[in-house]
Amino acid sequence: RTVPAVMAATMQERIASYDALFDLMPRMGAEMERIGCECALPEYCFTHYLEAGYREEQILVEVCEAVKEEKEPSGEIAFKEFPETEAACIYHKGSYRTLPKTYAVVLRYIEENNYEISDSIRESYIDGVWNKDSEKEWLTEIQVPARKKNLK
């Protein structure tokens, strides 16, 4: 599907493990509030993985939140325009611990249908700890920018 272009507030950091996102995201939200950012509607919060391949630790991430307008960057927050992109997308329901199973499905789809990954992968957080009582209700969309392989 086409993932629309978006202006986003971003915070880039190398995190020790995926669990560190639970600390990074609230810190980003507080800094966005401090500098007067307004989130765009519909909300679009995502993690942009900046290095190819899967890593268990020391993961370079860019946490992003769609905003109505770009503000003056702060020490921690930058602003970036993400262009429209075609992506293989899949919804994941439940705990983040089981995300690798869903990744396997979308990556297999890409391979079996002669696509190739064309940019960094995003995880878009639709429902989570901030609005659902149970991990079973969490909803994440994995977005893998992809294009058809140039077969000759």
N, C-alpha and C positions, 0 to 999 in steps of 0.2 A: 504494500500500500504506500501511498505518498504520505510522508511525515512533513507537515507544513513548516515553513520557515518560522523562526522564533527569535526574539531578542531575549537574552537571559542574563540574569545576575549569576556569576560563577565564582566558585571558590575551589582552587586547586591545591591538592595536598597528597603526599605519599603517606598512606595509612598502613599501620602494622598488620591489620586484618580487616575483614569485611565488617566485623562487629564495631569497628571504630566509626562506621558511618552513623551509628546511633548517637555519637557524640558530635560529629562534624556537622550534621544537618541542623540540629538545634542552634549550634554556634553560628552557622551561616544565617539562619532565620533571625537571630537577635541582631546581627550586624546589618542585615538588610533593613530591619525595622529602624535601627539607629540612623541610617543614612536616608531614610524616607522612601524606600522602594515600595511600590504597589504591585502585587501579583496580578498577572493577566488572568482573564477568564476566557475559556475554561483553564483551570489550573494545570500546569504542566511542570512537574518536578521530576528531574531525572539525574542519574549518575552517568557520566560519560567516561568510559574506560579508555585511557590514553595510550596504553601499551598493548600490543598484540599478544594474544595467547592468554591462557589462564594462569593466575598466580594465587597462591594461598596466603602470601604475606608480602609486605612492602609493595603495595598496589598503588599505582599512580592514578588518582581519580580527579575528576572535575565535577563537583556537585553543582547542578544548574536548576534555576527556577525562572520560569517565564515571567517577564515583567512588562508593565504597561509602557514604560519608557526607561531609557538609559539615564543613569545618574552619574555624578562625579565618582570615579572609583575610590574606594577606601584602601587601607593597607591590606585588607583580606579579600575584598570583593572587587571583581573586575566585571566588565560587561562584554558580551560577545553575541554577534548575530550568527545564528545557525541557519544555513540555507535549507531550502526544501530538499528532501532526499527520498529516494525510493528505498524501501526497507522490507525485509522479511520480518514479520511481527507475529508474536505469539503471546497469549495471556497465560500467566502463572497464578494459580490460586493457592494460597497457603503460605507456610513458613518460608523464609528466605533460605533456610538450610537445604531445601529440596530444589532450589533453582537449577542446580547442575543437570537434573533430569530433563527439565524443560529446555535448557540450552541444547542438550543433546538432540532433541527433536527438531528444533529450528535449524541447527547446523547440519543435520542430516538432510533436511529438506533442501537447503541451499546446495549441498553437494550433489544430491540425486537429481536436481533439476537444472544443472549446468549454470549455476550462479556462482559468483565469487564475492567475498566481503570487500566492500569498496571504501569503508571508513570505520571509525571507532564505534564500538557497540554502546548502546544506551539501555539503561533500565529505567522505565518510567513508573513511578510509584503512584498508583491510583487510590488504593485504600491500604491503610497500615496502622501502626501502633497509635497514631494521632487521632484516628476516628473509628477504629474497630476494637471491640473488647477481646476478640479471639483471633489468634494467628490463622485459623481456618478461613477467616473472612478477608485476609489480606489479598490484594490484587495488584499484580505487577505486570507491565507489558515489556517484554524484551523486544528491542528494536535493533535489527542487524542491517545496516545499510548494505545493499547488495545490487549487483548488476549482472546481466547475462555475460557468460564467458565468451570471448571472441574466438569461436571455434572455426578453424580453417581446414 
